[in-house]
Amino acid sequence: MNALKEIQQRKIPIVRVEPSLNKYDDKVVFPEKLEKANEMLKKVGIPKHWSATTLKQR
């Protein structure tokens, strides 16, 4: 049960990335969605709880 508590208290999630996905590192898989997301970020901005300065303070 201690391992479960430790996982829940971590700030950084524990994940394992499949190495076969590395082929997508330099590719834009969904260019339309990327364009739409960038437009939305220009209009609305990044939420305060996800901004870089807030994350550094945690």
C-alpha positions in Angstrom: 0.0 0.0 0.0 3.0 2.3 0.5 3.8 2.2 -3.2 0.2 3.4 -4.0 0.6 6.4 -1.6 4.0 7.3 -3.1 2.5 7.2 -6.7 -0.4 9.4 -5.6 1.9 12.0 -4.0 4.3 12.3 -7.0 4.2 15.6 -8.9 5.5 13.9 -12.1 3.5 10.9 -13.4 5.2 7.6 -14.0 4.8 6.6 -17.7 6.5 4.3 -20.1 6.7 5.5 -23.7 6.8 2.9 -26.4 10.1 3.2 -28.3 8.4 2.5 -31.6 6.6 5.9 -31.3 10.0 7.7 -31.8 9.4 7.7 -35.5 6.8 10.5 -34.9 9.2 12.8 -33.1 9.7 15.2 -36.0 6.4 14.7 -37.8 3.1 16.7 -37.4 0.6 13.9 -37.5 -2.6 16.1 -37.4 -1.7 19.5 -39.0 -5.3 20.7 -39.0 -5.7 20.1 -35.3 -2.3 21.7 -34.6 -3.3 24.8 -36.5 -6.6 25.0 -34.7 -5.0 24.6 -31.3 -2.4 27.3 -32.0 -5.2 29.7 -33.1 -7.1 29.0 -29.9 -4.0 29.6 -27.8 -3.5 33.0 -29.5 -7.1 34.0 -28.8 -7.6 32.6 -25.3 -4.0 32.0 -24.0 -2.7 29.3 -21.7 -4.6 28.7 -18.4 -2.8 30.1 -15.4 -2.4 26.7 -13.8 -0.5 25.4 -16.8 1.8 28.4 -17.4 5.5 27.8 -17.1 6.0 30.2 -14.2 3.3 28.5 -12.2 4.8 25.1 -12.8 8.2 26.2 -11.7 6.8 27.3 -8.4 5.4 23.9 -7.6 
